[in-house]
Amino acid sequence: MSHTHPHASPHGHRHVADSDSQTEILDLDAEVLAEHIAAITAWLPITSAPGRIVDLGCGTGTGTFALLDRFPDADVTAVDSSAEHLHRLRERARTEGVQDRVRTVRADLDAANWPDLGSPDLVWASASMHHMTDPGSALRKVYDTLAPGGLFAVVELAGFPRFLPENAPEDRPGLEERCHEASDRFHAEHVSHRGADWGALLTAAGFAIEGERTVSVHIEGAGSEAVGRYASATLRRLRGSVADALSAEDLASLDQLLDADGPHGVLRRDDLVVRTERDVWAARAKA
């Protein structure tokens, strides 16, 4: 699971199908935000280095590989509902020579019975908990899965990142903000737990909150091809849920931004800035 659609296939950059764009966004997310993700893993209140880690809703492995880097003696069990995501994760693990430290498990985390995930010292869930049909039940399952005294790290996104200056594009200033407003309305209707009070939900499930923080991201994109592709993939993803809510003029302007070969496309802009926030909770199970 991930912060958009749970199924993907790993092909193509241009004129990608909906599922392809999901995989691309996850991979670019890992590339562009690597330092911020590493900072989150470094911040975790670890009392002793974890030997066994579970990455719930791992996507293509952004968290998995950050955790392998942070804890070089740990093994990670990566859990997701998408066979394509898990296949891509295993391929990357082989490329990086860490395949012996990674186990993948395909599972629907909304199912009544979870697979046996061992007794991990650390469970990581980035942008996956808000997809759960019953987050309270999922949190209790995490609690029961963790080793006594184990840590649960929940990372949630403040929606899609933003990239354009306020006065862009020239013909439709504020277009990106209008897209985000329409997307927020769409997600309020279809993803009911986005923006939930995870601190209260974690406490209700029996956890003790040991840390909470908001990570602000501001990355200048000038000269970064990856930021251009990240902006393009994200805006394409947004278009899928907001096209019906935009005016014809806004939609036409958005399509100009998404035109990989056009003079007004985001891939040709040098004023992109990645702006987003991530909220993080570190919660401890009773020893």
N, C-alpha and C positions, 0 to 999 in steps of 0.2 A: 504494500500500500504506500501511497505517497500523497503529496498535497494536491494532486489533481486526479487523474483517472487511473484506476488500478491495473489496466492492461496496456501493454506496449509491445512494439517490435523495434529492433535496433537498426533500422535502415534509413539512410537518406537525410539530407539537410534541407533541400529546396522543395517547395511545394509538397511538404510532407503530409501524410495522412494524420488524422487526429492522434492515433496511438503512437505513431512515430515521434510526434512532437513531444509527447510525454517523456519518452526515453531521452530525447535530446535535452529537454529542460533539466532533467535529473542530472545528466552528465555535466552540463554547463554549470549547474548549481554547484556541483562539487568542485569544478575547476575555478570558477570565479570567486567563490566564497570559502576557499580552502583555509585561508588564515583565520577567518571568523569561526569556522567549525573547529579548528584546532584550538582556538582560544576557549571555546566552550568545554572541550574535553579536558583542557588544562585546569579549568576553574572547578571542576567537579570535586566535592569534598570527599576525597578518597582516603580512608583510614589505613588500608593496606592494599597493595596492588592486586586487582582482580585476576583470577586465573581463568574464569569462565564468564563470558559475556554473551548476552542475547541482544540482537538488533531487531526490534519488532517493526514490521512494515518497512523493510530495509531498502526497497526500491532497487536501484542499480548499485548500491553499496557506498553511498557518500559517508554515512556514519560508520559502517563496517570498517572501511579502510582508515578513517581517522582514528578509530579506536585501536586498530592493530598497530598504528604508528605510536599512539600515546602509551599503549601497554604492550611492550614487545614480548612479554612472556605469556600473554593471554591468547586464548582461542575464542573465536566468535561464531555463534550460531546465528545465521542470517535468515529471517522469516519473512515471507511475502506471499501474496496470493497470485502473483504473476510469474509464470514459468519463464517468460522472456526476460524479465528483470533478473531472475535468479541465474539464468544461463549467462547473461552478460556479466554478472558479478563473478561467477566462477571463472569465466574467461580472463577477467582482469586479475583475479587472484593468481591464476597460472602465470600470467605475464609478469606479475610482480614477485613471483616466487614464494607466495604465502599460502598456496593452496592447502598445505598440511594444517594450517591454523584456522581454516574456514569450513564450516558445515552449512549447507543450505537446506531449508525446510520449507516446502510449499504448503501453506495452510490458510484457511479462511478464519481470521481472528474473531469473526462474529459467530462462529460455530459454537455449539454448546460445549463441546469437548476440544480442548487444545491438544496439540501433539506434546509428547514428552520432550521438554526443553532442558532437562537436567535440573540442576539446582544452582543457577548462576549467581555470581557475586554482584554483577551489575547488569541491569536491563536498560537499554537505550530505546527510546521511541521518538523519532523526529518526524513531525508532520503526519503522523499516522493515527494518533489517538482520536482526533476529531472525526475520523471516518467511522468509528465504531458505532454500531446501532445502539448499544447500551454501554456507554463508557464506564459507568459504575461497576458493572459486572466485569468488564475487562480489567479494570484496576484491581479488583479483588483477585482475579486470576493471576495477575502479575505478582501481587503480594504473596499468594500461595506458592508461586513458582520460585521466587527469590530464596536464596540461602538466608538463614537467620542473620539479621544485621546488614543484609545486602542493600544496595543503593539502586534507586530507579530514577533515571534522568528523562524528563519529558521536555521536548523542544517543540514549540508551536510557532507557526508563521503568522505575521500580520498581513495575510493576504498575499497577492502577487507583488513582486518588486516594481518600483517605478524607475523610469529611465530618462524621460524627456524633460527639458526645461518648461516652465509654466507657459511661456509664450510660443511654444511649438505645438503642432506645425504652424507655419505662418498663416495658412488659409483657415485653420480651425484651432486657434489657441485654446488650451485647456482640454483638448481631446482626450488625453490620457486619463485625466481626472474623471471625466464623464464616463469613460470606459470602466474605471474602477468602481464608481458609484453604481453603475448597472450590474457589474459583477458581484458587488456586495449584496445587492438585492437578490440576485440569482442564487447566491450561496446561502443566504439567510433562509431561502425557501427549500433548498435541496441538501444543504450540509448543516444540519441543525446544531451541531456541537462545535462549530468553528467559533472561536472567541469565548469558549466556556471558561469558568473559573476553576482552573485545574488545581489550584492550591486547596480550595474547599473540597473538591472531589477526591483528591489524594488523602486529605485528612479523614474524610468520611470512610475511606477504604482501609484505614488503620495506619497509614504512613505518618511519620513525623517529618515535617518539612525542614530540611537543613540548610537550604539556600534557594534564593529566587533572584533572577536578574533579567534585564532586558538588554539584548545586544543590538546596538544600532549599527547599520551597515551604510557606508558612504564611500563608494569606489569610483574614482574618476575613470571614465572609459576611453579617453582620447588615445588613439593608437592601439587599442586592444580589440583585436578581431573577435576574441571570445565574448567580450561584452556586447559587441554588435550582434552576434549570433544569439546570445542570451536574450537581448531585447527583442529580436525578431521572433524567436521561438515563444517568448512569453506573451507578446502582443498577439501572435497567431492563436495562442491558447485562449487568451481573453476573448478574441473575436468569436470563438466558438460558442461562448455563453452569452455574449452581449449584442450580437448582430441584430437581433429582432428589436432590441431596445434603443438602438441608435437611430438618429436621423439619417436620411439618405446622404446628406452632405458629410456627416461625421463618418459614415461607413466608407464612403468613397475616399476620404482623406486617410482613414486607417488602412485601406487597401493600397494606397500609394506608399505608406510607410512600410508595408509588408512586401512591396515589389522588390525582389532581390536585385533586379537589373535596372530599376528605375532611378532617376536622378534624385528623387525625394525619399528613397528608402532609408530605413534606420541603419542599414549596413554601410551607408556612405556618410553618416553623420559623425562629427568629431566632438559633439557636445553632450554625449550620453553620460549619465551618472547613475550607478546602481544605488538605489535608496530603498531600504527595507528595515524591518525589525524582527528579531526573534526573541520570544519569551522562553525562559528556561526555569524549570523547577528541579531540584534535587531532593528526593524523598527517601527516607530510610525505613526499612522494615525493622520490627523489633528483633533484638538479638535473642 
